Amino acid sequence: MPEVSECSTCQYYAHDLHLVCAVHPDGVTGETCSDFRPLPADFSQRFVDFLSLQQQTEESLELLVSHPMPTGICSRCGAEIERDESGVVHWNCPCGWLNNLS
């Protein structure tokens, strides 16, 4: 598939072995592309921010599915932790696991 030198810095570039871009899947026929749209100047920072947000989301989801507050189960030993609905934010388990969310 023919690519031009500007393909790798174009917003439409697919970074795929089988597809050049979304606008010209088979590549362009000339030396330049009339549909070339450069990546934004802050593209690298946006990508880093996106990856950071994705990691934070994964960490939050892990906490949500493993913390005794929503589960009532110790994330270390699997024992059931007695919960009361009085708004207590201190959790500890006989195995020694301790968490204080205050």
C-alpha positions as CSV (number, residue, x, y, z in Angstrom):
1,M,0.0,0.0,0.0
2,P,1.6,3.3,-1.0
3,E,2.2,5.8,1.7
4,V,3.7,9.3,1.5
5,S,6.2,10.7,3.9
6,E,3.5,12.7,5.8
7,C,1.3,9.6,6.5
8,S,2.8,8.9,9.9
9,T,2.1,12.4,11.2
10,C,-1.5,12.5,9.9
11,Q,-4.6,12.3,12.0
12,Y,-6.1,9.7,9.7
13,Y,-3.1,7.3,9.8
14,A,-4.1,3.9,11.0
15,H,-0.8,2.5,12.2
16,D,-1.9,-0.8,10.8
17,L,-0.1,-3.3,8.5
18,H,-3.2,-3.8,6.3
19,L,-4.8,-0.3,6.3
20,V,-3.0,3.0,5.6
21,C,-5.6,5.4,6.8
22,A,-9.3,5.9,7.3
23,V,-9.7,8.2,4.2
24,H,-7.4,6.2,1.8
25,P,-7.4,2.6,3.0
26,D,-5.4,1.5,0.0
27,G,-2.9,4.4,0.1
28,V,-2.6,7.5,-2.1
29,T,-1.5,7.4,-5.7
30,G,0.5,10.7,-5.9
31,E,3.5,12.1,-4.0
32,T,1.2,14.0,-1.6
33,C,-2.2,13.6,0.0
34,S,-4.8,16.2,-0.4
35,D,-6.6,15.0,2.8
36,F,-3.5,15.3,5.0
37,R,-4.4,16.7,8.5
38,P,-1.5,17.1,10.8
39,L,-1.6,15.7,14.4
40,P,-2.3,18.4,17.0
41,A,0.8,19.9,18.5
42,D,-0.2,18.6,21.9
43,F,-1.0,15.1,20.6
44,S,1.8,13.4,22.6
45,Q,0.7,15.0,25.9
46,R,-2.9,14.1,25.2
47,F,-1.9,10.5,24.6
48,V,0.1,10.4,27.9
49,D,-2.9,11.9,29.7
50,F,-5.2,9.3,28.2
51,L,-2.9,6.5,29.3
52,S,-2.7,8.0,32.8
53,L,-6.5,8.3,33.1
54,Q,-6.9,4.7,31.8
55,Q,-4.5,3.4,34.5
56,Q,-6.3,5.4,37.2
57,T,-9.6,4.0,36.0
58,E,-8.2,0.4,36.2
59,E,-6.9,1.1,39.7
60,S,-10.3,2.5,40.8
61,L,-12.1,-0.5,39.4
62,E,-9.7,-2.9,41.2
63,L,-10.4,-1.1,44.5
64,L,-14.1,-1.2,43.9
65,V,-14.2,-5.0,43.3
66,S,-11.7,-5.8,46.1
67,H,-12.3,-3.4,49.0
68,P,-14.5,-4.6,52.0
69,M,-16.6,-1.5,51.9
70,P,-18.6,-2.7,48.8
71,T,-17.9,-6.4,49.1
72,G,-17.8,-7.2,52.9
73,I,-14.9,-9.5,52.1
74,C,-11.3,-9.1,53.2
75,S,-9.2,-8.6,50.1
76,R,-6.2,-10.4,51.7
77,C,-7.7,-13.5,53.3
78,G,-11.2,-13.7,52.0
79,A,-12.9,-13.6,55.4
80,E,-16.2,-11.8,55.8
81,I,-15.8,-8.5,57.5
82,E,-18.7,-7.4,59.7
83,R,-20.1,-4.2,58.3
84,D,-22.5,-1.8,59.9
85,E,-24.4,0.9,58.0
86,S,-23.5,3.7,60.4
87,G,-21.0,5.2,58.1
88,V,-17.9,3.6,59.6
89,V,-14.9,4.1,57.4
90,H,-12.5,1.9,59.4
91,W,-12.1,-1.7,58.3
92,N,-9.9,-4.3,59.8
93,C,-9.8,-8.1,59.6
94,P,-8.5,-10.7,62.1
95,C,-5.8,-11.6,59.5
96,G,-4.2,-8.2,60.2
97,W,-5.5,-6.3,57.1
98,L,-6.4,-2.8,58.1
99,N,-7.7,0.1,56.1
100,N,-8.8,3.5,57.3
101,L,-10.6,5.5,54.6
102,S,-11.0,8.6,56.8
